[in-house]
Amino acid sequence: MSNSVRKAVIPAAGFGTRFLPFSKSVPKEMLPIVDTPVIQFIVAEAVAAGMTDILIITSRHKKVMEDHFDRFGELEAALVDKGKQAEFDQIVDLTKMADIHFVRQGEAKGLGHAIGMASAHVGNEPFAVLLGDDIMHERAGVLKGMVDAFETHGSAVVALMEVDPSEIGSYGCASTEDFAADRLVKVTGMVEKPSPEVAPSNLAVMGRYIFTPSIFGEIEQTTPGVGGEIQITDAMVALLAKEQLLGYTFSDGRFDTGKKIDYLRAVVELALERPDVGPEFGSFLAEICQREGLV
C-alpha cells in the first residue's frame, strides 16, 4: 500500500431535506456560495491537499453535479464569441481540477454504505473522505494536516472538533488519549450521537477522514442500525481493535452547509473575503446592521 494519499471520496447522495423545497430539484451540494457551488469548494480542498483522483457518490436526482464538472461546448463557444476570456478560462479550468468520477448509491443505506461503494475505485490505496456539505476554510488546514499525519504515522486519521456538550448528540463522539504530536490525539473509542450525560468527551467527528483500505472489510461486516443504515462510526470502532486511529483536532473554519444558519454564515464570511464583492458587500452589511440596531 502506498503511503501517499492521492484519492478522495465525497459522499453526496443524501436528499438534503433541510433545504426543501430547493433541494427537491437541485442537490444541496449545488447551493451557491456567491457564484461557486458547495461541491466545488470541497473538490478544491481535496486538490489543494494533493489529491488528483476524486470519486463523488451521488444518487439518481444529482446528475447536475456531473454536468458541473463536465465540458459545455455551447457555453464555451458563446463566451469566446463575446470575448469573455476570463469566464471561458474559469469554466474550462473547472473541468481540469482533478480526475473526477461518479458512482450512484442506489439505496439510502447510510454513510458507511456510501463509503463502501468506493472500494473498487480506491483499490489498495489510502484515501480521504470529505463529506459533501462540510466546507473547511483553508486557514484551518485540516485536510492537509491530516494527510501529513497519515504520511508520518501510517495510521487512519479523523477530524475532531470540540463542541458544546449540549450539541454532542448530533455527532459521532470520540474518547481519546494524548499523542506525541501537535494537534493529534489517539482515538480509543467512538460513540454515535450520544446523549451529553454519557458522552465520553466533547470531541465531535467533523466530516473529514483518512482511511486505509482495511476500512472496507469493516464496513462489509457492519450490521445496519437505525433506519437500516450502515454507520461509518461502527466500522471505525471495529477498526480500532486492529489498528491505531488518530484524531486531528481543530477549533474553527468549518461551515456545515447542510444547516441553514451555517450555510448563511458561509455565504457571508466567504463573500466578505472576496476582493470583487467583499468591500461593497461589507458596506451593505454595515448599513443593515446600523439600520436594524444590530451593533
Summary of the structure (lengths in Angstrom):
residues: 295
radius of gyration: 19.9
end to end distance: 55.4
largest distance: 63.9
contacts: 939
relative contact order: 0.16
helix: 42%
strand: 23%
